[in-house]
Amino acid sequence: MRRFGKPPEPGRHYTPRVGVYAIITKGKQILLTEQAEPGFKAEIQLPGGGIDQGEHPLPALHREAMEETGWKIEPYRHFACYKRYTYMPEYDLYAMKIAHIYLCRAILRHGPPSEAFHQAVWCDIHEAPARLGPIGDAHFLRRFLSHKYG
């Protein structure tokens, strides 16, 4: 599995944390989320997050998209998977994040994001890779664009 970001620190224990993320399109637009938590730098990301204990990946994907964007989605294909090693201050946890990316369509807006400090952001799909914070997200969005529009 491809790794993005810094290598793991020798001797440090990293807890595996599996998550699901969505490339959500509607025409030539993509739905992203901006996370702007007080005390942290705001970051544009693919909507998604960790899979809860006992939760199946697809319900987790629907839940995360709704929490972070307020949109109902239709996943249609698992597209990619990558890992990165990071510190998650909100959990005081060093994690090996395993990110599964799904291709999805935006179906219906239910309202604003329910997760605190998140805002739904629509942008032109070709401009999105330059706006994404996580380097793995940007890499796989560029790969998706090269397949779809290449």
VMD Tcl script that draws the C-alpha trace (Angstrom):
set ca {
  {0.00 0.00 0.00}
  {1.35 3.38 -0.97}
  {2.42 5.72 1.84}
  {2.19 9.52 1.78}
  {3.72 11.97 4.19}
  {6.42 11.40 6.76}
  {7.70 7.90 7.51}
  {6.87 6.46 10.92}
  {9.20 7.49 13.74}
  {11.41 4.57 14.81}
  {10.27 3.05 18.09}
  {6.92 4.88 18.14}
  {3.72 2.83 18.35}
  {1.07 3.81 15.77}
  {-2.51 2.63 16.20}
  {-4.13 1.53 12.92}
  {-7.11 3.76 12.10}
  {-9.11 2.76 9.03}
  {-11.19 5.44 7.37}
  {-13.33 6.09 4.32}
  {-13.16 9.21 2.13}
  {-15.21 10.38 -0.83}
  {-14.56 11.99 -4.17}
  {-18.08 13.44 -4.52}
  {-18.91 14.90 -7.91}
  {-21.85 16.64 -9.54}
  {-21.10 17.51 -13.14}
  {-17.65 19.14 -13.19}
  {-17.90 20.20 -9.55}
  {-16.52 18.39 -6.51}
  {-17.79 18.59 -2.94}
  {-15.05 19.04 -0.34}
  {-15.06 19.89 3.34}
  {-13.18 22.66 5.07}
  {-12.20 21.86 8.64}
  {-11.44 25.02 10.60}
  {-11.09 24.02 14.24}
  {-10.02 26.81 16.61}
  {-6.30 26.62 17.33}
  {-5.56 24.62 14.16}
  {-4.85 25.69 10.60}
  {-7.95 25.41 8.38}
  {-7.66 22.61 5.81}
  {-9.65 21.56 2.73}
  {-10.13 17.77 2.63}
  {-12.04 15.01 0.95}
  {-15.09 14.36 3.15}
  {-14.65 11.31 5.32}
  {-13.19 9.91 8.47}
  {-12.75 6.92 10.71}
  {-14.90 3.82 10.66}
  {-16.48 3.26 14.08}
  {-16.11 -0.07 15.91}
  {-18.43 -2.62 14.26}
  {-19.42 -0.25 11.45}
  {-19.32 -1.34 7.80}
  {-17.32 0.96 5.45}
  {-20.26 2.08 3.28}
  {-22.54 3.20 6.14}
  {-19.48 4.95 7.59}
  {-18.95 6.75 4.27}
  {-22.60 7.90 4.17}
  {-22.41 9.04 7.82}
  {-19.15 10.95 7.35}
  {-20.34 12.67 4.15}
  {-23.55 13.77 5.88}
  {-21.72 14.97 9.01}
  {-19.07 16.92 7.10}
  {-21.08 18.25 4.12}
  {-24.81 17.84 4.80}
  {-25.19 15.90 1.54}
  {-26.62 12.45 0.81}
  {-24.30 10.61 -1.57}
  {-24.30 7.59 -3.87}
  {-21.00 5.65 -3.72}
  {-20.39 3.71 -6.93}
  {-16.81 2.43 -6.78}
  {-13.89 1.87 -4.43}
  {-11.09 3.78 -6.12}
  {-7.90 3.78 -4.05}
  {-6.28 3.14 -0.71}
  {-3.23 4.70 0.96}
  {-1.70 5.10 4.39}
  {-0.05 7.90 6.30}
  {1.49 8.21 9.75}
  {0.29 11.13 11.82}
  {-0.41 12.48 15.26}
  {-4.10 13.12 15.92}
  {-4.24 15.76 18.68}
  {-8.02 15.48 19.10}
  {-7.48 11.88 20.26}
  {-3.93 12.29 21.65}
  {-3.05 9.39 19.34}
  {-0.27 8.47 16.96}
  {-2.07 6.75 14.10}
  {-1.33 4.81 10.95}
  {-4.29 6.12 8.98}
  {-5.48 3.80 6.24}
  {-7.62 5.82 3.83}
  {-10.04 4.06 1.47}
  {-11.28 6.44 -1.22}
  {-14.63 5.91 -2.96}
  {-16.04 7.60 -6.04}
  {-19.48 9.05 -5.31}
  {-22.22 11.20 -6.77}
  {-23.89 14.02 -4.83}
  {-27.59 13.20 -4.53}
  {-29.42 15.60 -2.20}
  {-28.50 18.35 0.23}
  {-30.13 17.76 3.63}
  {-28.76 20.87 5.31}
  {-25.52 22.24 6.72}
  {-22.82 19.92 8.07}
  {-23.66 18.57 11.54}
  {-20.02 18.12 12.55}
  {-18.58 21.14 14.32}
  {-16.01 23.25 12.52}
  {-16.81 21.78 9.07}
  {-18.10 23.63 6.04}
  {-19.17 22.17 2.68}
  {-17.15 23.61 -0.20}
  {-18.04 23.17 -3.89}
  {-15.33 23.92 -6.42}
  {-14.31 23.17 -9.99}
  {-12.98 19.63 -10.02}
  {-9.84 20.64 -11.94}
  {-8.92 23.27 -9.31}
  {-9.52 20.95 -6.35}
  {-6.18 19.06 -6.19}
  {-4.31 22.31 -5.54}
  {-6.70 23.17 -2.69}
  {-6.54 19.83 -0.84}
  {-4.40 19.66 2.29}
  {-3.72 15.90 2.56}
  {-1.16 15.01 -0.13}
  {-2.62 11.51 -0.64}
  {-6.09 12.97 -1.28}
  {-4.63 15.34 -3.90}
  {-2.63 12.54 -5.56}
  {-5.64 10.27 -5.99}
  {-7.91 13.10 -7.12}
  {-5.36 13.92 -9.85}
  {-5.31 10.21 -10.79}
  {-9.11 10.20 -10.98}
  {-9.04 13.29 -13.22}
  {-6.46 11.73 -15.53}
  {-8.69 8.64 -15.94}
  {-11.92 10.58 -16.40}
  {-10.67 13.56 -18.42}
  {-7.18 12.43 -19.49}
}
mol new
graphics top color blue
foreach p $ca { graphics top sphere $p radius 0.5 }
foreach p [lrange $ca 0 end-1] q [lrange $ca 1 end] { graphics top cylinder $p $q radius 0.2 }
display resetview
